[in-house]
Amino acid sequence: VYVSSVIFWCVGVPLALWRKPKFSRPALGIFSGIFVLLPTWLAAVRLQTTPELMLALLAIVWVSDSAAYAAGHAFGRHKLAPFISPGKTWEGVAGAFAAVAVYAAIFHFWWFPAMGLAYVMLAFFSLAALGILGDLFESLLKRGANLKDSGALLPGHGGILDRIDALTAAMPLDRKSTRLNS
């Protein structure tokens, strides 16, 4: 399941973002849902045994999302994917990676000084990049279905999928598949 998820996020999603398909067929939506939600759920279940690692992973996504929003809002001029998510900018991506670099350095020196800083940075940047892909893919699904929000549970926030879109891409790379805890 995890290998399929990595292939889906590293190959399938970038292709989908490039091709911008319409997800008008229910089978395509179901297929995407399986590859998005099932590995995320399995990873969340597995990560419950190491809550500190789960919190660290969640924090990578939260730091990345928050910094991308702040940097994009303050400095954003160059659109990342204007037809998929017109509010996202390359400056937001740069802000996300800058904030994740600071978080990775703190994480490395505070919790895992024996682990190589370059390894921690690479792992954190990979998870941040996957989070951005998850965010863009969820926007693509909404655009393909002609929806502004993925639900009404959280009014004004784009729906519940907007709260977990980055996590759906990052969470399947849990401790067992990345060996972060070794």
VENLIN-V881305 format. One record per residue. N is the residue number from 0. SS is DSSP state (hx for helix, st for strand, lp for the rest). Layout:
N,SS  N,SS
//
This chain:
0,lp  1,hx  2,hx  3,hx  4,hx  5,hx  6,hx  7,hx  8,hx  9,hx  10,hx  11,hx  12,hx  13,hx  14,hx  15,hx  16,hx  17,hx  18,hx  19,lp  20,lp  21,lp  22,lp  23,lp  24,lp  25,hx  26,hx  27,hx  28,hx  29,hx  30,hx  31,hx  32,hx  33,hx  34,hx  35,hx  36,hx  37,hx  38,hx  39,hx  40,hx  41,hx  42,hx  43,hx  44,hx  45,hx  46,hx  47,lp  48,lp  49,lp  50,hx  51,hx  52,hx  53,hx  54,hx  55,hx  56,hx  57,hx  58,hx  59,hx  60,hx  61,hx  62,hx  63,hx  64,hx  65,hx  66,hx  67,hx  68,hx  69,hx  70,hx  71,hx  72,hx  73,hx  74,hx  75,lp  76,lp  77,lp  78,st  79,st  80,st  81,lp  82,lp  83,lp  84,st  85,st  86,st  87,st  88,st  89,hx  90,hx  91,hx  92,hx  93,hx  94,hx  95,hx  96,hx  97,hx  98,hx  99,hx  100,hx  101,hx  102,hx  103,hx  104,hx  105,hx  106,hx  107,hx  108,hx  109,hx  110,hx  111,lp  112,lp  113,lp  114,lp  115,lp  116,hx  117,hx  118,hx  119,hx  120,hx  121,hx  122,hx  123,hx  124,hx  125,hx  126,hx  127,hx  128,hx  129,hx  130,hx  131,hx  132,hx  133,hx  134,hx  135,hx  136,hx  137,hx  138,hx  139,hx  140,hx  141,hx  142,hx  143,hx  144,lp  145,lp  146,lp  147,lp  148,lp  149,lp  150,lp  151,lp  152,lp  153,lp  154,lp  155,lp  156,lp  157,lp  158,lp  159,hx  160,hx  161,hx  162,hx  163,hx  164,hx  165,hx  166,hx  167,hx  168,hx  169,hx  170,lp  171,lp  172,lp  173,lp  174,hx  175,hx  176,hx  177,hx  178,lp  179,lp  180,lp  181,lp
//
